[in-house]
Amino acid sequence: MPLTPTTTPPFLAVLVRGLFAGLIAGLLAGGFAYVAGEPHVEAAIAIEEAATHAEPAAGAHDHGEALVSRTGQRGGLFLATGLFGAAMGGLLATAYVLLSRRRRAEDDGRSGLLLASAALLGVVIVPFLKYPANPPAVGDPATINQRTVTYLLMVVLGLVAVWAGSLGYRSVGAQAPPWLRAAAAVGGFLLVTAVAYVVMPSFEEVPSTFPATLLWNFRLASLGTQVVLWTGIGLLFAALMHHERRRRAATALPGT
């Protein structure tokens, strides 16, 4: 069948664009994390080392030497965010293709932005408000497995909340006023989110002596890194898909 402006591009073409958008956005997020987050990480590590050196010999814990130096960690930051961004871009592209029948073909760019915004809301913001990021000096190593599992469950519930909002938006019918559809979407999202926050356990592991300003700044930098990542993925992927649609439209014109 000849390719027309209204057909969805092949999955591989969409995937490559998603991976590329994710890689670039991941590197941008890494740059933001390096500038905005690394000073707070250094300060937290300094507090941890000072507390360790102040412990009596009998009660001190043997932390040992770090497997990777701080210089190596800084360099690996860009590698990690780049690879993570590429993976997220690939997942976004996959979702874009799977949901292609639910969108209008002329909304290629808009659909990419909406998917990235939904991912930011469900994968980042909902879990973050329940389990905000903590710097290296905060957290009991004995509970790391439990905290990891509960965080991943919160990510799943965040996506369920976004799906509930989408379901609420569609359930009132296309003829309903825009404000009613928006209210149904917000209501469905908030209902699932509220239940998840009540059901999921909480962890209070921040020492009372830890500087509140440092903790707050670290969490803002962590959230900002994710916002940069998903905003970059959404904008880049939308631009690439919009360009692809225009290219397909020009190719399909008679005489081209």
N, C-alpha and C positions, 0 to 999 in steps of 0.2 A: 504494500500500500504506500503511495507517495506521501512523503512528509508534508504536512500542512501546518499553518500557524497555530492551529488549535490542538494538535496532537502533543502529547507529553514526550519530551526527549527520552532517548534510551536511558535505562538505569545507570549504565556505566558513565555516560556523559554527565548526568546529574551528580553521581557519586564523586567524580573527579573534581567537580566544582565545589562540592561540599567539603572535600578533604583539603582543597587549596584554601578555601575561605577559612576553615578551621585552623589550618597551620599558620596563616598570617595573623589571624586574630589571637591565636595562642602566643605567638611571639610578642605581639603588642601587649597582651596581658602580662607576659613575663617581664617586659620593660616596666610596666606599671608596678608590678610586685617588687621589682628590684629597687625602684625609686621610693615608693611609698611604704613598702612593707619591711624591707631588709633592715633599716635602722631600728625598728621596733623589735625585730627578731634578735638583733645584736644586744639590745638593752635587756631583753628577757633572758638571754643566755648569760649575760653578765650577772644578773640577779641570781640565777640558778647557781653559777659558779661561786659567787660570794657566799651563798647560803651553805653550799657544800663545804667550803673551806672553813666556815665558822662552826661546823658540827664537831662535837668531841670525837676523838679517835675511836672510842668504843662504839659509838652509835652512828658513825659515818657510813655511808653507802659507797660501795665501789662502783663508780659510773664507768670507769675505764676510758680509754681513748676513743674518740669518734672514728668510725670506720672511714668516713669521708671528711676531709678537711673543710673548713668554712669556704675556702676559695673554690674547692671542687663543688661544694653545694651551690654556690652562687652561679657557677658556670652551668651546672646541671639544672638550674631553675629554668633557663630558657629551653633546654631540651625537653624537660618535663611538661612545661606549659605548651610548647609547640606540639608535642605528640598527643597530649590530652586534647588540645584544641582540634587537631586533625581527626581524632576519634569522635569527638562530639559533632564536628562538621559532617562526618560520615553518617552518624546516626540521624542527624537532621535531614540529610539528603535522602536517607532511606525512608524516613517518615514522610517526607515531601512526596515521594513517589507512591507510597502506600495510600496516601490520602488524596491522590490526584483526582479521583472521581468525585470528591466532595467539594472541589473548588472550580471556579471558572478559569479557563485557560489563560485569559487575558490578565489574570491576577498572579502571574508567576512571582514577581518581586514582592508583592504584598503578602502572598502566602508564606514566603520564606521569612519575612519579618514577623508574621504572626506566630509561626512555629518557634522561632528563636525566642520571642517574648514569652510564649507559654513555657518553654523550657527554663528560661530564667526564673519565672515565677514558681514553677513546680519543683525544679531540681535544686534551685539555689535559695530563693527568698523564704519559701515555706520552711525548709529544714533549718535555715540560718536563724530564724526567729525563735525556734525551739532549742536548737543546739548551736549557738554561736561559736565561731572558731576561737581557740585558745592558743596562746603562744607556747613555745617549747617548755617553759618553766612551769606550766600549769597542767595538772592532770595526774591522776594516780595510775601508774603503769599496770597495776593489777586489774583495772577496769577497762583497759583499752579495747579488749575484744568485745565486751558488752557495749561500750560506747560506739564502736564501729558498726556493729549489727543494728543497733537502734537508729543510728544515723541513716544507714542504708534503707531501713524500713520507713523512715521519715521521708526519704526521697521518693519512695514508691507511693506513699500516701499523698505527697505533694502533687505527683502526677495524677493520682486519682482525683484530687481536689480540682485540678485544672479540667480534667475530663468531666467532672460533675458540673462545673461551670459551663462548659461547652454544651453539655446535655440540657442544662436548664435554659440556655439561650435558644436552642432549637425546639424545645418542648412547647413553648408558648405559641409557636406558629409564625410563619413568615408575614402574616397580615397584622400581627400585633404591633403596637407602637414601639418605637426604638427604646424608649425608657423602660417599658415593661420587659422587653427581652434582656436589656442590660441588668435590670433588677433581678431577674430570674438567674442570670449567669452569676452575679455577685452572691446571691443567696445560696446557690448550690455550692459554690466554691467555699464560702465562709462556713457553711454547715459541716462539710467534710473536714476542713482545716481545724475547726473548733473541737470536733470529736477526736481528731488525731492528737491535738495538743493535750487533751484531758487524759486520753488513754495511755499515751506513751510516757515512760518514766522520765524523771528529771535528774540531772547530775549537778551537784553543787560542790565543785572541786577547786574553786578559786580561793586561795588563801586570803585571809583578811588583811594580811600584810602586803599583798601584791598591789603595786600602784594602779589605782583605778584609771588614771589617764592613759597609762601605757596599754592597759588591757583594752580600753575603748578604742584607742588609735589603731591597735593591731587588728581588732575586729573590723573596723571601718576599712582598713587597707585590704583585708582578706575579702570582704564583700565587694569592694571596688574592683579587685582583680577579676572576680567572676562577672561583674557587670560589664567590664571592658571586654572580656572574652565573648560573652553571649551577644553583646551589642555589635561587636566586630563581626562575629559569625553571621548574624542576621543581616547587617548592612552589606557585607561583601557577597554573601550568597544571593541576596535579593538583586544586587547589581549584576552579578554574573548571569542569573536566570533571566533577568530583564533583557540583557544584551543577547542572550541566546534566543529569546522569543523574537526579538527584532531581526536577528539574523535569519531565523527560519521563515519569518514573514517575508523578508526580502527575497529569499531563495524561492519561495513559492509563487512569486509574482510572475505572470506570463512574460516570456522573453528574457528571463534571467537565467 
